[in-house]
Amino acid sequence: MAPMSKSKKTLAPSSIVTSRDPKGLKFTSIPAMSYDKARLSEEEAQRLNDTPGLADLIDGFIAKNRRLNQYANEEVGSGYGYPKGFKPKDPMSQSNDLRQLIGGIGFFDQDYLTLVQNGTVALPDGAEGWFAIPRWQKIAPTYNEAVEKVLALIASKRTFKNWREGQLGPDRFRQHPRTAHALDVIAEQQKGADILIIPAQFGQRHAGRSVRRAREVFTSPEFGLDAFSNAVMLLTHPERLIACEDLWIDCAGDEYAPAADGRFNEAPYFDFYVGCLGLDAHVVGSALDFCGSASGFVPQAV
């Protein structure tokens, strides 16, 4: 991951079109015309205002149509999901768990967590909750070593099989550039704290999509979570993946070259098979109903 600079970073492109620009005004005029055409009464207008879901519809339309529709055939329906009753834990509780599990790890940015708790920093659309994830640099000298350490921690807590054992060196395994950059941005927002508070979702949002299709439809602040982040989340939320019927987790924030030949055409994933949590990899074009890419979101700047 590149060193953090003092300049402000963003995932968005440099030339951003807003709703105030000509193209944005044309887009926003369409729902305005539909609204006027409906000739709503006061009661009907209020009912529309009180009904949630419009933002999700617009976000979905934009996400679907903002890019060339690449890999659109790499989506299948999925009936898989999370274990009944699963929900993310409080980030402070997660952080406390991590400090017990990982010796020498420091704290989160308390000022930032306060902004999250009081709603100043809102949970982005698409995120399921706030997750406490250490910066990998606080765990080991290299990303690959940090992943190995967290996998070893998982293996010390539950039955675990690394199907790529001995094959996670930098010649085969690396972070996706978008993810590395996004985590740099978040670290800068949170003053370089040892533990970052990251809005994320655990795979359901992209269930049934191939990894590269998920990457294609990510929203501007969205990025794939890597194996390190997902492993940490499974440490603090072991109940997320406990049966074959649970949605497996694609790590769209990583790239994997199985033959160490420079062709990074696979991505790792966490599975649950024959009573055992595991880590493996498959090609990024595989659309499987039992897999979904976990993703994080760069929060709004404050």
Secondary structure, 3 states (H helix, E strand, C coil): CCCCCCCCCCCCCCCCCCCCCHHHHHHHHHHHHHHHHHCCCHHHHHHHHHCCCHHHHHHHHHHHHCCCCCCCCCECCCCCECCCCCCCCCHHHHHHHHHHHCCCCCCCCHHHHHHHHCCCCCCCCCCCEEEEEECHHHCCCCHHHHHHHHHHHHHHHCCEEECCCCCCCCCCEEECHHHHHHHHHHHHHCCCCCEEEEEEECCHHHCCECHHHHHHHCCCCEEECCHHHHHHHHHHCHHHCCCCCECEEECCCEEECCCCCCCCCEEEEEEEECCEEEEEEEECCCCCCCEEECEEECCCCC
